């Protein structure tokens, strides 16, 4: 039986294997266990239907945000097309489910793979373009895909969209929010784990190297362009899986949600959560979805309170304003995002009362 | 666990064919618009040699290294490495073939630790694929541990034990040069290309660096090409020296031969005949 270590102090590592573990101490593992028990055993049973709806949205967006963080935060390739890739996943999922009658368990990974292929195509400009120029090229990708969603009516149903029947898994009905909660969060946990693994192997190191200094990365034997494409593929795979889950969750999809605004929301998530941080992407998704809900309910509440209705109508467009403000404040006060806040809070607890 | 200095297993276990490094530069011409940076350069480096390239500023030394390591593509001429034409290959392919280099202005990753910088260099020696990496399977784990062991041996060899977890950006200049050498060695290069490894170092740091390079060259038969401005170091460690000036090779030979070559003296000190 291994001796448990709950404090980093005096925790001497005796093998290199211990050094490459995700958690430094058993304290982290214990909290992970507690977190998983809460996530799967407690939260779905104590949450109201509205809360479940919000949590499911958070889970879906978090998967897509992790993918975008791999691309922007780790590989340094800014993409403004993630919202459209999310849409490709949703449409691929919906079309496979309705027209090809794929079972749910196959639809999600297949939608991910299709989106990965589409993402690679729109990642091709990264061979020559960097930074702002690549950003504009992916913006073009966003508009091309949006156009395809609306215009390719035979496949996408045009502006009317596609309705999807609820998911079933081995005869189990996953149509309601509570059962689907499990599907989403199992996906999120697995995808997070995969992302963490990728980051600590040669692929993650290559991505970071390309972001920091592509000249030197090339000198280390990393073929830059294939790795940029790989990053686009992995990122889009995440977006595709999230999109397919979104299609099942929403039951019907139309082209409207997958616009530029969604792409910017994803970027906001990873900036606020923390660029180059996997947990940060999840925090960012939680923050943005919570902010959106608070803002929309806040304005709705004000509208219903008689005297302030006029004021609420003027406040309503402030949603975008508050969004931008949140991003700006984070960039000024905590550029490393919520992940850094989380780290500071944790180390304060650990070091208390001698925090120096 | 091994804790010693001087016998990294990647050197000790390398077979003679792993160390074979026959570089041949033939009639190499590189132009940037109207400027001819390199003009019909011929150079041969054989296994186990330590060849220095010297010359005044702007002579084309770094351009020649950039051609050899694939960053520049010459307009004319060919470069052969172990019999293979490598003129038009990409840098990353050359790294796989066994040409590792350090850079004049240190191209390390300042935000990463010494260890992660060096781990990066093990990229071409990792053999797992994306699928296994995403699941972090047993074989991936074993491979990562194996690479860590190799790096630890190199860290011992270069006497950087105390730096392993430090951010490279926080290290003094001389140490960064040493980390960069370590990273280049982690590539397991057959031909090590060093661009001004002694620039900006204190005397002690230079002495350490010379010690490492000499040990690599003499004990482990590491083939090296070196560009350097510090003449006392170059003259004392290199077996052969090539002198460049304005993209032309002026002379090539032993340190004594080069030092007494009239054209080399002229390039460095100017022409005295006109003053007389």
Contacts between the chains, C-beta under 8 A, distances in Angstrom:
chain1	res1	chain2	res2	distance
A	15	B	145	7.5
A	16	B	144	7.9
A	16	B	145	4.6
A	16	B	148	4.2
A	16	B	149	6.5
A	16	B	152	7.7
A	17	B	141	6.7
A	17	B	145	5.4
A	19	B	148	7.2
A	20	B	141	7.0
A	20	B	144	5.5
A	20	B	145	7.2
A	20	B	148	7.5
A	194	B	134	4.4
A	194	B	135	7.3
A	197	B	133	6.3
A	197	B	134	5.4
A	197	B	135	6.4
A	197	B	136	4.0
A	198	B	130	7.6
A	198	B	133	5.8
A	198	B	134	5.4
A	200	B	136	7.3
A	200	B	144	7.9
A	201	B	126	7.5
A	201	B	128	7.1
A	201	B	133	4.0
A	201	B	136	7.0
A	201	B	140	6.1
A	201	B	144	7.1
A	202	B	122	7.5
A	202	B	123	5.2
A	202	B	126	4.2
A	202	B	128	7.5
A	202	B	133	7.0
A	203	B	130	6.3
A	203	B	133	5.5
A	205	B	116	6.8
A	205	B	119	6.1
A	205	B	120	5.1
A	205	B	123	6.9
A	206	B	120	7.6
A	206	B	123	6.1
A	208	B	109	7.4
A	208	B	112	7.2
A	209	B	109	6.4
A	209	B	120	5.4
A	212	B	109	4.7
A	212	B	110	7.8
A	212	B	111	6.4
A	212	B	112	7.4
A	213	B	107	5.8
A	213	B	109	6.0
A	215	B	71	7.7
A	215	B	107	6.0
A	216	B	103	7.3
A	216	B	107	3.7
A	216	B	108	7.1
A	216	B	109	7.0
A	217	B	120	7.7
A	218	B	90	7.4
A	218	B	91	4.4
A	218	B	92	5.4
A	219	B	69	7.1
A	219	B	91	5.8
A	219	B	92	7.9
A	219	B	95	6.5
A	219	B	100	7.9
A	219	B	101	6.2
A	219	B	103	7.5
A	219	B	107	6.9
A	220	B	92	7.9
A	220	B	95	6.6
A	220	B	120	5.2
A	220	B	121	5.3
A	220	B	123	5.6
A	220	B	124	7.8
A	220	B	183	7.6
A	220	B	187	7.1
A	221	B	92	4.9
A	221	B	95	3.5
A	221	B	96	5.5
A	221	B	121	7.8
A	221	B	123	5.3
A	221	B	124	3.8
A	221	B	187	6.7
A	222	B	92	5.9
A	222	B	120	8.0
A	222	B	123	5.6
A	223	B	90	7.1
A	223	B	92	4.7
A	223	B	93	8.0
A	224	B	92	7.5
A	230	B	130	7.2
A	234	B	130	7.9
